[in-house]
Structures are given as C-alpha cells and as structure tokens.
Amino acid sequence: MKEYSVAPNKDVTGWIVKIEDIAPTDEYDERDTALEKAKEMAEQNKPSRILVLDQNHEVEEEIKY
C-alpha cells in the first residue's frame, strides 16, 4: 500500500505532498489544493492511503483508497 502525506511546511506558509515519506513531490499555498493533488495520486495508485498532518505532524485525518 502506498502512503501519501499532506503536511504544512516548517513555517506553515504552504502545504507539502509527500509519497512514502520520502522527498516532497510538490508544495501548494493551500491545504485543500494539496489534499486534492494527493487524492488524485492515491486514486491512481490503489491500494493507498493519505495521512493529513497538522503543524505538529500529528495525524488529523486518514483517507484510504
């Protein structure tokens, strides 16, 4: 199962999408935009899940595909 994460950058000025907790794929200005991109990638690579993290890098939400 592939794992994607959506988390704020260290300054909380943008949102980063990561695959398998490796290098970030992209950075977005808004959380919703980053989450939509992560959802697109997760749907194309089933089975997969998305972890949405808060500024403390604690899981706020988990979405499975």
PDB file of N, H, CA, C and O in Angstrom:
ATOM      1  N   MET A   1       0.842  -1.179   0.000  1.00  0.00           N
ATOM      2  CA  MET A   1       0.000   0.000   0.000  1.00  0.00           C
ATOM      3  C   MET A   1       0.888   1.244   0.000  1.00  0.00           C
ATOM      4  O   MET A   1       1.775   1.395   0.840  1.00  0.00           O
ATOM      5  N   LYS A   2       0.631   2.117  -0.952  1.00  0.00           N
ATOM      6  H   LYS A   2      -0.089   1.993  -1.634  1.00  0.00           H
ATOM      7  CA  LYS A   2       1.372   3.380  -0.996  1.00  0.00           C
ATOM      8  C   LYS A   2       0.798   4.333   0.037  1.00  0.00           C
ATOM      9  O   LYS A   2      -0.403   4.336   0.305  1.00  0.00           O
ATOM     10  N   GLU A   3       1.677   5.142   0.610  1.00  0.00           N
ATOM     11  H   GLU A   3       2.653   5.140   0.392  1.00  0.00           H
ATOM     12  CA  GLU A   3       1.240   6.106   1.608  1.00  0.00           C
ATOM     13  C   GLU A   3       1.647   7.509   1.173  1.00  0.00           C
ATOM     14  O   GLU A   3       2.802   7.764   0.832  1.00  0.00           O
ATOM     15  N   TYR A   4       0.683   8.399   1.195  1.00  0.00           N
ATOM     16  H   TYR A   4      -0.255   8.192   1.472  1.00  0.00           H
ATOM     17  CA  TYR A   4       0.896   9.801   0.861  1.00  0.00           C
ATOM     18  C   TYR A   4       0.649  10.615   2.115  1.00  0.00           C
ATOM     19  O   TYR A   4      -0.164  10.234   2.958  1.00  0.00           O
ATOM     20  N   SER A   5       1.344  11.729   2.242  1.00  0.00           N
ATOM     21  H   SER A   5       2.004  12.039   1.558  1.00  0.00           H
ATOM     22  CA  SER A   5       1.072  12.614   3.365  1.00  0.00           C
ATOM     23  C   SER A   5       0.937  14.042   2.868  1.00  0.00           C
ATOM     24  O   SER A   5       1.593  14.461   1.915  1.00  0.00           O
ATOM     25  N   VAL A   6       0.067  14.772   3.544  1.00  0.00           N
ATOM     26  H   VAL A   6      -0.466  14.432   4.319  1.00  0.00           H
ATOM     27  CA  VAL A   6      -0.145  16.192   3.277  1.00  0.00           C
ATOM     28  C   VAL A   6       0.152  16.894   4.598  1.00  0.00           C
ATOM     29  O   VAL A   6      -0.521  16.658   5.601  1.00  0.00           O
ATOM     30  N   ALA A   7       1.166  17.760   4.591  1.00  0.00           N
ATOM     31  H   ALA A   7       1.713  17.952   3.776  1.00  0.00           H
ATOM     32  CA  ALA A   7       1.594  18.405   5.835  1.00  0.00           C
ATOM     33  C   ALA A   7       2.042  19.833   5.558  1.00  0.00           C
ATOM     34  O   ALA A   7       2.510  20.141   4.462  1.00  0.00           O
ATOM     35  N   PRO A   8       1.899  20.700   6.551  1.00  0.00           N
ATOM     36  CA  PRO A   8       2.387  22.074   6.372  1.00  0.00           C
ATOM     37  C   PRO A   8       3.909  22.100   6.365  1.00  0.00           C
ATOM     38  O   PRO A   8       4.560  21.261   6.988  1.00  0.00           O
ATOM     39  N   ASN A   9       4.471  23.084   5.646  1.00  0.00           N
ATOM     40  H   ASN A   9       3.942  23.765   5.140  1.00  0.00           H
ATOM     41  CA  ASN A   9       5.926  23.240   5.690  1.00  0.00           C
ATOM     42  C   ASN A   9       6.324  23.776   7.054  1.00  0.00           C
ATOM     43  O   ASN A   9       5.457  24.077   7.874  1.00  0.00           O
ATOM     44  N   LYS A  10       7.615  23.901   7.308  1.00  0.00           N
ATOM     45  H   LYS A  10       8.319  23.657   6.642  1.00  0.00           H
ATOM     46  CA  LYS A  10       8.058  24.260   8.663  1.00  0.00           C
ATOM     47  C   LYS A  10       7.590  25.642   9.110  1.00  0.00           C
ATOM     48  O   LYS A  10       7.458  25.888  10.309  1.00  0.00           O
ATOM     49  N   ASP A  11       7.336  26.550   8.162  1.00  0.00           N
ATOM     50  H   ASP A  11       7.443  26.350   7.188  1.00  0.00           H
ATOM     51  CA  ASP A  11       6.851  27.892   8.509  1.00  0.00           C
ATOM     52  C   ASP A  11       5.330  27.981   8.497  1.00  0.00           C
ATOM     53  O   ASP A  11       4.766  29.028   8.817  1.00  0.00           O
ATOM     54  N   VAL A  12       4.667  26.892   8.131  1.00  0.00           N
ATOM     55  H   VAL A  12       5.126  26.042   7.872  1.00  0.00           H
ATOM     56  CA  VAL A  12       3.216  26.817   7.975  1.00  0.00           C
ATOM     57  C   VAL A  12       2.730  27.881   6.986  1.00  0.00           C
ATOM     58  O   VAL A  12       1.676  28.488   7.176  1.00  0.00           O
ATOM     59  N   THR A  13       3.514  28.092   5.938  1.00  0.00           N
ATOM     60  H   THR A  13       4.370  27.599   5.784  1.00  0.00           H
ATOM     61  CA  THR A  13       3.134  29.043   4.885  1.00  0.00           C
ATOM     62  C   THR A  13       2.707  28.311   3.620  1.00  0.00           C
ATOM     63  O   THR A  13       2.257  28.943   2.664  1.00  0.00           O
ATOM     64  N   GLY A  14       2.839  27.002   3.602  1.00  0.00           N
ATOM     65  H   GLY A  14       3.204  26.489   4.379  1.00  0.00           H
ATOM     66  CA  GLY A  14       2.455  26.200   2.455  1.00  0.00           C
ATOM     67  C   GLY A  14       2.248  24.762   2.883  1.00  0.00           C
ATOM     68  O   GLY A  14       2.551  24.392   4.017  1.00  0.00           O
ATOM     69  N   TRP A  15       1.730  23.951   1.970  1.00  0.00           N
ATOM     70  H   TRP A  15       1.484  24.251   1.048  1.00  0.00           H
ATOM     71  CA  TRP A  15       1.432  22.551   2.246  1.00  0.00           C
ATOM     72  C   TRP A  15       2.211  21.660   1.293  1.00  0.00           C
ATOM     73  O   TRP A  15       2.274  21.927   0.093  1.00  0.00           O
ATOM     74  N   ILE A  16       2.801  20.607   1.826  1.00  0.00           N
ATOM     75  H   ILE A  16       2.750  20.390   2.801  1.00  0.00           H
ATOM     76  CA  ILE A  16       3.664  19.711   1.062  1.00  0.00           C
ATOM     77  C   ILE A  16       2.991  18.354   0.921  1.00  0.00           C
ATOM     78  O   ILE A  16       2.419  17.830   1.877  1.00  0.00           O
ATOM     79  N   VAL A  17       3.063  17.786  -0.287  1.00  0.00           N
ATOM     80  H   VAL A  17       3.527  18.211  -1.064  1.00  0.00           H
ATOM     81  CA  VAL A  17       2.599  16.429  -0.540  1.00  0.00           C
ATOM     82  C   VAL A  17       3.828  15.544  -0.653  1.00  0.00           C
ATOM     83  O   VAL A  17       4.731  15.830  -1.440  1.00  0.00           O
ATOM     84  N   LYS A  18       3.868  14.465   0.132  1.00  0.00           N
ATOM     85  H   LYS A  18       3.135  14.233   0.770  1.00  0.00           H
ATOM     86  CA  LYS A  18       4.973  13.512   0.097  1.00  0.00           C
ATOM     87  C   LYS A  18       4.442  12.133  -0.251  1.00  0.00           C
ATOM     88  O   LYS A  18       3.311  11.787   0.089  1.00  0.00           O
ATOM     89  N   ILE A  19       5.277  11.342  -0.940  1.00  0.00           N
ATOM     90  H   ILE A  19       6.195  11.624  -1.216  1.00  0.00           H
ATOM     91  CA  ILE A  19       4.966   9.947  -1.226  1.00  0.00           C
ATOM     92  C   ILE A  19       5.892   9.096  -0.378  1.00  0.00           C
ATOM     93  O   ILE A  19       7.111   9.269  -0.402  1.00  0.00           O
ATOM     94  N   GLU A  20       5.297   8.163   0.382  1.00  0.00           N
ATOM     95  H   GLU A  20       4.307   8.022   0.402  1.00  0.00           H
ATOM     96  CA  GLU A  20       6.081   7.230   1.204  1.00  0.00           C
ATOM     97  C   GLU A  20       7.049   7.936   2.144  1.00  0.00           C
ATOM     98  O   GLU A  20       8.089   7.372   2.484  1.00  0.00           O
ATOM     99  N   ASP A  21       6.737   9.144   2.566  1.00  0.00           N
ATOM    100  H   ASP A  21       5.892   9.602   2.289  1.00  0.00           H
ATOM    101  CA  ASP A  21       7.571   9.919   3.493  1.00  0.00           C
ATOM    102  C   ASP A  21       9.001  10.109   2.987  1.00  0.00           C
ATOM    103  O   ASP A  21       9.951  10.174   3.767  1.00  0.00           O
ATOM    104  N   ILE A  22       9.128  10.196   1.660  1.00  0.00           N
ATOM    105  H   ILE A  22       8.357  10.143   1.026  1.00  0.00           H
ATOM    106  CA  ILE A  22      10.433  10.470   1.046  1.00  0.00           C
ATOM    107  C   ILE A  22      10.447  11.961   0.704  1.00  0.00           C
ATOM    108  O   ILE A  22       9.781  12.753   1.372  1.00  0.00           O
ATOM    109  N   ALA A  23      11.176  12.338  -0.297  1.00  0.00           N
ATOM    110  H   ALA A  23      11.717  11.695  -0.839  1.00  0.00           H
ATOM    111  CA  ALA A  23      11.258  13.745  -0.689  1.00  0.00           C
ATOM    112  C   ALA A  23       9.882  14.270  -1.108  1.00  0.00           C
ATOM    113  O   ALA A  23       9.097  13.538  -1.710  1.00  0.00           O
ATOM    114  N   PRO A  24       9.591  15.525  -0.794  1.00  0.00           N
ATOM    115  CA  PRO A  24       8.304  16.114  -1.185  1.00  0.00           C
ATOM    116  C   PRO A  24       8.137  16.115  -2.695  1.00  0.00           C
ATOM    117  O   PRO A  24       9.100  16.319  -3.434  1.00  0.00           O
ATOM    118  N   THR A  25       6.902  15.887  -3.152  1.00  0.00           N
ATOM    119  H   THR A  25       6.120  15.722  -2.552  1.00  0.00           H
ATOM    120  CA  THR A  25       6.644  15.940  -4.591  1.00  0.00           C
ATOM    121  C   THR A  25       6.347  17.367  -5.023  1.00  0.00           C
ATOM    122  O   THR A  25       6.863  17.834  -6.038  1.00  0.00           O
ATOM    123  N   ASP A  26       5.511  18.062  -4.249  1.00  0.00           N
ATOM    124  H   ASP A  26       5.091  17.683  -3.425  1.00  0.00           H
ATOM    125  CA  ASP A  26       5.103  19.421  -4.605  1.00  0.00           C
ATOM    126  C   ASP A  26       4.740  20.196  -3.343  1.00  0.00           C
ATOM    127  O   ASP A  26       4.471  19.621  -2.288  1.00  0.00           O
ATOM    128  N   GLU A  27       4.740  21.532  -3.489  1.00  0.00           N
ATOM    129  H   GLU A  27       4.958  21.999  -4.345  1.00  0.00           H
ATOM    130  CA  GLU A  27       4.285  22.380  -2.393  1.00  0.00           C
ATOM    131  C   GLU A  27       3.187  23.292  -2.920  1.00  0.00           C
ATOM    132  O   GLU A  27       3.284  23.822  -4.027  1.00  0.00           O
ATOM    133  N   TYR A  28       2.147  23.467  -2.120  1.00  0.00           N
ATOM    134  H   TYR A  28       2.069  23.036  -1.222  1.00  0.00           H
ATOM    135  CA  TYR A  28       0.983  24.260  -2.517  1.00  0.00           C
ATOM    136  C   TYR A  28       0.707  25.329  -1.470  1.00  0.00           C
ATOM    137  O   TYR A  28       1.082  25.186  -0.306  1.00  0.00           O
ATOM    138  N   ASP A  29       0.049  26.400  -1.896  1.00  0.00           N
ATOM    139  H   ASP A  29      -0.255  26.517  -2.841  1.00  0.00           H
ATOM    140  CA  ASP A  29      -0.270  27.502  -0.987  1.00  0.00           C
ATOM    141  C   ASP A  29      -1.392  27.143  -0.016  1.00  0.00           C
ATOM    142  O   ASP A  29      -1.427  27.638   1.110  1.00  0.00           O
ATOM    143  N   GLU A  30      -2.316  26.273  -0.460  1.00  0.00           N
ATOM    144  H   GLU A  30      -2.288  25.871  -1.375  1.00  0.00           H
ATOM    145  CA  GLU A  30      -3.484  25.970   0.357  1.00  0.00           C
ATOM    146  C   GLU A  30      -3.580  24.481   0.663  1.00  0.00           C
ATOM    147  O   GLU A  30      -3.200  23.638  -0.149  1.00  0.00           O
ATOM    148  N   ARG A  31      -4.090  24.178   1.840  1.00  0.00           N
ATOM    149  H   ARG A  31      -4.398  24.863   2.500  1.00  0.00           H
ATOM    150  CA  ARG A  31      -4.253  22.786   2.278  1.00  0.00           C
ATOM    151  C   ARG A  31      -5.163  22.014   1.324  1.00  0.00           C
ATOM    152  O   ARG A  31      -4.857  20.884   0.945  1.00  0.00           O
ATOM    153  N   ASP A  32      -6.287  22.630   0.937  1.00  0.00           N
ATOM    154  H   ASP A  32      -6.536  23.549   1.244  1.00  0.00           H
ATOM    155  CA  ASP A  32      -7.249  21.950   0.074  1.00  0.00           C
ATOM    156  C   ASP A  32      -6.651  21.575  -1.274  1.00  0.00           C
ATOM    157  O   ASP A  32      -6.938  20.499  -1.800  1.00  0.00           O
ATOM    158  N   THR A  33      -5.828  22.443  -1.835  1.00  0.00           N
ATOM    159  H   THR A  33      -5.594  23.316  -1.408  1.00  0.00           H
ATOM    160  CA  THR A  33      -5.184  22.159  -3.114  1.00  0.00           C
ATOM    161  C   THR A  33      -4.219  20.984  -2.970  1.00  0.00           C
ATOM    162  O   THR A  33      -4.188  20.096  -3.822  1.00  0.00           O
ATOM    163  N   ALA A  34      -3.444  20.980  -1.909  1.00  0.00           N
ATOM    164  H   ALA A  34      -3.469  21.702  -1.217  1.00  0.00           H
ATOM    165  CA  ALA A  34      -2.502  19.886  -1.664  1.00  0.00           C
ATOM    166  C   ALA A  34      -3.249  18.575  -1.460  1.00  0.00           C
ATOM    167  O   ALA A  34      -2.830  17.534  -1.966  1.00  0.00           O
ATOM    168  N   LEU A  35      -4.347  18.621  -0.726  1.00  0.00           N
ATOM    169  H   LEU A  35      -4.687  19.466  -0.314  1.00  0.00           H
ATOM    170  CA  LEU A  35      -5.131  17.415  -0.474  1.00  0.00           C
ATOM    171  C   LEU A  35      -5.747  16.878  -1.756  1.00  0.00           C
ATOM    172  O   LEU A  35      -5.771  15.665  -1.961  1.00  0.00           O
ATOM    173  N   GLU A  36      -6.242  17.747  -2.618  1.00  0.00           N
ATOM    174  H   GLU A  36      -6.223  18.733  -2.451  1.00  0.00           H
ATOM    175  CA  GLU A  36      -6.812  17.305  -3.898  1.00  0.00           C
ATOM    176  C   GLU A  36      -5.756  16.593  -4.749  1.00  0.00           C
ATOM    177  O   GLU A  36      -6.039  15.559  -5.353  1.00  0.00           O
ATOM    178  N   LYS A  37      -4.549  17.140  -4.796  1.00  0.00           N
ATOM    179  H   LYS A  37      -4.319  17.980  -4.305  1.00  0.00           H
ATOM    180  CA  LYS A  37      -3.471  16.518  -5.565  1.00  0.00           C
ATOM    181  C   LYS A  37      -3.116  15.149  -4.985  1.00  0.00           C
ATOM    182  O   LYS A  37      -2.917  14.189  -5.730  1.00  0.00           O
ATOM    183  N   ALA A  38      -3.038  15.061  -3.667  1.00  0.00           N
ATOM    184  H   ALA A  38      -3.200  15.840  -3.061  1.00  0.00           H
ATOM    185  CA  ALA A  38      -2.745  13.784  -3.021  1.00  0.00           C
ATOM    186  C   ALA A  38      -3.839  12.760  -3.323  1.00  0.00           C
ATOM    187  O   ALA A  38      -3.547  11.586  -3.554  1.00  0.00           O
ATOM    188  N   LYS A  39      -5.099  13.205  -3.322  1.00  0.00           N
ATOM    189  H   LYS A  39      -5.335  14.158  -3.135  1.00  0.00           H
ATOM    190  CA  LYS A  39      -6.213  12.305  -3.634  1.00  0.00           C
ATOM    191  C   LYS A  39      -6.107  11.769  -5.057  1.00  0.00           C
ATOM    192  O   LYS A  39      -6.349  10.586  -5.297  1.00  0.00           O
ATOM    193  N   GLU A  40      -5.745  12.639  -6.002  1.00  0.00           N
ATOM    194  H   GLU A  40      -5.548  13.599  -5.806  1.00  0.00           H
ATOM    195  CA  GLU A  40      -5.578  12.207  -7.398  1.00  0.00           C
ATOM    196  C   GLU A  40      -4.511  11.120  -7.493  1.00  0.00           C
ATOM    197  O   GLU A  40      -4.721  10.094  -8.139  1.00  0.00           O
ATOM    198  N   MET A  41      -3.364  11.346  -6.849  1.00  0.00           N
ATOM    199  H   MET A  41      -3.193  12.180  -6.324  1.00  0.00           H
ATOM    200  CA  MET A  41      -2.266  10.373  -6.896  1.00  0.00           C
ATOM    201  C   MET A  41      -2.668   9.068  -6.210  1.00  0.00           C
ATOM    202  O   MET A  41      -2.363   7.986  -6.712  1.00  0.00           O
ATOM    203  N   ALA A  42      -3.346   9.163  -5.073  1.00  0.00           N
ATOM    204  H   ALA A  42      -3.594  10.042  -4.665  1.00  0.00           H
ATOM    205  CA  ALA A  42      -3.742   7.966  -4.335  1.00  0.00           C
ATOM    206  C   ALA A  42      -4.751   7.131  -5.123  1.00  0.00           C
ATOM    207  O   ALA A  42      -4.673   5.903  -5.127  1.00  0.00           O
ATOM    208  N   GLU A  43      -5.692   7.789  -5.786  1.00  0.00           N
ATOM    209  H   GLU A  43      -5.756   8.787  -5.783  1.00  0.00           H
ATOM    210  CA  GLU A  43      -6.686   7.062  -6.578  1.00  0.00           C
ATOM    211  C   GLU A  43      -6.040   6.318  -7.734  1.00  0.00           C
ATOM    212  O   GLU A  43      -6.498   5.237  -8.104  1.00  0.00           O
ATOM    213  N   GLN A  44      -4.990   6.878  -8.307  1.00  0.00           N
ATOM    214  H   GLN A  44      -4.619   7.756  -8.007  1.00  0.00           H
ATOM    215  CA  GLN A  44      -4.305   6.245  -9.437  1.00  0.00           C
ATOM    216  C   GLN A  44      -3.392   5.110  -9.002  1.00  0.00           C
ATOM    217  O   GLN A  44      -2.949   4.327  -9.841  1.00  0.00           O
ATOM    218  N   ASN A  45      -3.102   5.003  -7.716  1.00  0.00           N
ATOM    219  H   ASN A  45      -3.462   5.639  -7.034  1.00  0.00           H
ATOM    220  CA  ASN A  45      -2.162   4.001  -7.216  1.00  0.00           C
ATOM    221  C   ASN A  45      -2.761   3.174  -6.088  1.00  0.00           C
ATOM    222  O   ASN A  45      -2.129   2.988  -5.048  1.00  0.00           O
ATOM    223  N   LYS A  46      -3.979   2.677  -6.288  1.00  0.00           N
ATOM    224  H   LYS A  46      -4.492   2.828  -7.132  1.00  0.00           H
ATOM    225  CA  LYS A  46      -4.644   1.868  -5.273  1.00  0.00           C
ATOM    226  C   LYS A  46      -3.913   0.549  -5.084  1.00  0.00           C
ATOM    227  O   LYS A  46      -3.339   0.062  -6.058  1.00  0.00           O
ATOM    228  N   PRO A  47      -3.889  -0.059  -3.925  1.00  0.00           N
ATOM    229  CA  PRO A  47      -4.383   0.466  -2.663  1.00  0.00           C
ATOM    230  C   PRO A  47      -3.429   1.513  -2.103  1.00  0.00           C
ATOM    231  O   PRO A  47      -2.211   1.389  -2.232  1.00  0.00           O
ATOM    232  N   SER A  48      -3.979   2.519  -1.495  1.00  0.00           N
ATOM    233  H   SER A  48      -4.968   2.620  -1.389  1.00  0.00           H
ATOM    234  CA  SER A  48      -3.153   3.594  -0.940  1.00  0.00           C
ATOM    235  C   SER A  48      -3.926   4.309   0.169  1.00  0.00           C
ATOM    236  O   SER A  48      -5.127   4.113   0.350  1.00  0.00           O
ATOM    237  N   ARG A  49      -3.198   5.133   0.892  1.00  0.00           N
ATOM    238  H   ARG A  49      -2.221   5.292   0.745  1.00  0.00           H
ATOM    239  CA  ARG A  49      -3.839   5.943   1.922  1.00  0.00           C
ATOM    240  C   ARG A  49      -3.152   7.291   2.002  1.00  0.00           C
ATOM    241  O   ARG A  49      -1.990   7.446   1.626  1.00  0.00           O
ATOM    242  N   ILE A  50      -3.906   8.269   2.506  1.00  0.00           N
ATOM    243  H   ILE A  50      -4.850   8.144   2.811  1.00  0.00           H
ATOM    244  CA  ILE A  50      -3.402   9.630   2.680  1.00  0.00           C
ATOM    245  C   ILE A  50      -3.491   9.962   4.166  1.00  0.00           C
ATOM    246  O   ILE A  50      -4.518   9.741   4.808  1.00  0.00           O
ATOM    247  N   LEU A  51      -2.415  10.488   4.688  1.00  0.00           N
ATOM    248  H   LEU A  51      -1.580  10.668   4.166  1.00  0.00           H
ATOM    249  CA  LEU A  51      -2.407  10.990   6.054  1.00  0.00           C
ATOM    250  C   LEU A  51      -2.316  12.507   5.994  1.00  0.00           C
ATOM    251  O   LEU A  51      -1.373  13.052   5.421  1.00  0.00           O
ATOM    252  N   VAL A  52      -3.288  13.188   6.581  1.00  0.00           N
ATOM    253  H   VAL A  52      -4.054  12.746   7.047  1.00  0.00           H
ATOM    254  CA  VAL A  52      -3.279  14.647   6.642  1.00  0.00           C
ATOM    255  C   VAL A  52      -2.743  15.021   8.022  1.00  0.00           C
ATOM    256  O   VAL A  52      -3.314  14.640   9.044  1.00  0.00           O
ATOM    257  N   LEU A  53      -1.649  15.763   8.040  1.00  0.00           N
ATOM    258  H   LEU A  53      -1.185  16.072   7.210  1.00  0.00           H
ATOM    259  CA  LEU A  53      -0.974  16.105   9.291  1.00  0.00           C
ATOM    260  C   LEU A  53      -1.172  17.577   9.652  1.00  0.00           C
ATOM    261  O   LEU A  53      -1.331  18.425   8.774  1.00  0.00           O
ATOM    262  N   ASP A  54      -1.159  17.866  10.942  1.00  0.00           N
ATOM    263  H   ASP A  54      -1.029  17.177  11.655  1.00  0.00           H
ATOM    264  CA  ASP A  54      -1.238  19.253  11.390  1.00  0.00           C
ATOM    265  C   ASP A  54       0.172  19.825  11.561  1.00  0.00           C
ATOM    266  O   ASP A  54       1.153  19.159  11.229  1.00  0.00           O
ATOM    267  N   GLN A  55       0.279  21.045  12.073  1.00  0.00           N
ATOM    268  H   GLN A  55      -0.517  21.586  12.343  1.00  0.00           H
ATOM    269  CA  GLN A  55       1.597  21.691  12.190  1.00  0.00           C
ATOM    270  C   GLN A  55       2.524  20.971  13.165  1.00  0.00           C
ATOM    271  O   GLN A  55       3.737  21.182  13.130  1.00  0.00           O
ATOM    272  N   ASN A  56       1.972  20.124  14.036  1.00  0.00           N
ATOM    273  H   ASN A  56       0.988  19.953  14.065  1.00  0.00           H
ATOM    274  CA  ASN A  56       2.798  19.326  14.952  1.00  0.00           C
ATOM    275  C   ASN A  56       3.108  17.944  14.371  1.00  0.00           C
ATOM    276  O   ASN A  56       3.679  17.082  15.040  1.00  0.00           O
ATOM    277  N   HIS A  57       2.719  17.761  13.120  1.00  0.00           N
ATOM    278  H   HIS A  57       2.256  18.461  12.577  1.00  0.00           H
ATOM    279  CA  HIS A  57       2.896  16.498  12.392  1.00  0.00           C
ATOM    280  C   HIS A  57       2.187  15.333  13.068  1.00  0.00           C
ATOM    281  O   HIS A  57       2.667  14.200  13.064  1.00  0.00           O
ATOM    282  N   GLU A  58       1.031  15.644  13.648  1.00  0.00           N
ATOM    283  H   GLU A  58       0.641  16.565  13.652  1.00  0.00           H
ATOM    284  CA  GLU A  58       0.153  14.620  14.182  1.00  0.00           C
ATOM    285  C   GLU A  58      -0.970  14.395  13.175  1.00  0.00           C
ATOM    286  O   GLU A  58      -1.415  15.335  12.517  1.00  0.00           O
ATOM    287  N   VAL A  59      -1.426  13.154  13.055  1.00  0.00           N
ATOM    288  H   VAL A  59      -1.064  12.390  13.589  1.00  0.00           H
ATOM    289  CA  VAL A  59      -2.439  12.802  12.060  1.00  0.00           C
ATOM    290  C   VAL A  59      -3.781  13.425  12.436  1.00  0.00           C
ATOM    291  O   VAL A  59      -4.317  13.190  13.519  1.00  0.00           O
ATOM    292  N   GLU A  60      -4.311  14.235  11.502  1.00  0.00           N
ATOM    293  H   GLU A  60      -3.876  14.427  10.622  1.00  0.00           H
ATOM    294  CA  GLU A  60      -5.633  14.842  11.666  1.00  0.00           C
ATOM    295  C   GLU A  60      -6.698  13.980  11.001  1.00  0.00           C
ATOM    296  O   GLU A  60      -7.830  13.884  11.474  1.00  0.00           O
ATOM    297  N   GLU A  61      -6.307  13.352   9.889  1.00  0.00           N
ATOM    298  H   GLU A  61      -5.387  13.430   9.504  1.00  0.00           H
ATOM    299  CA  GLU A  61      -7.280  12.624   9.073  1.00  0.00           C
ATOM    300  C   GLU A  61      -6.552  11.547   8.299  1.00  0.00           C
ATOM    301  O   GLU A  61      -5.394  11.722   7.919  1.00  0.00           O
ATOM    302  N   GLU A  62      -7.232  10.425   8.063  1.00  0.00           N
ATOM    303  H   GLU A  62      -8.173  10.284   8.372  1.00  0.00           H
ATOM    304  CA  GLU A  62      -6.694   9.343   7.235  1.00  0.00           C
ATOM    305  C   GLU A  62      -7.733   8.979   6.203  1.00  0.00           C
ATOM    306  O   GLU A  62      -8.901   8.771   6.531  1.00  0.00           O
ATOM    307  N   ILE A  63      -7.307   8.900   4.946  1.00  0.00           N
ATOM    308  H   ILE A  63      -6.358   9.069   4.680  1.00  0.00           H
ATOM    309  CA  ILE A  63      -8.210   8.564   3.842  1.00  0.00           C
ATOM    310  C   ILE A  63      -7.624   7.354   3.134  1.00  0.00           C
ATOM    311  O   ILE A  63      -6.444   7.347   2.780  1.00  0.00           O
ATOM    312  N   LYS A  64      -8.445   6.328   2.926  1.00  0.00           N
ATOM    313  H   LYS A  64      -9.403   6.334   3.213  1.00  0.00           H
ATOM    314  CA  LYS A  64      -7.981   5.102   2.260  1.00  0.00           C
ATOM    315  C   LYS A  64      -8.636   4.940   0.896  1.00  0.00           C
ATOM    316  O   LYS A  64      -9.805   5.270   0.701  1.00  0.00           O
ATOM    317  N   TYR A  65      -7.851   4.424  -0.040  1.00  0.00           N
ATOM    318  H   TYR A  65      -6.901   4.155   0.118  1.00  0.00           H
ATOM    319  CA  TYR A  65      -8.360   4.107  -1.390  1.00  0.00           C
ATOM    320  C   TYR A  65      -8.055   2.665  -1.709  1.00  0.00           C
ATOM    321  O   TYR A  65      -8.394   2.187  -2.792  1.00  0.00           O
TER     322      TYR A  65
END
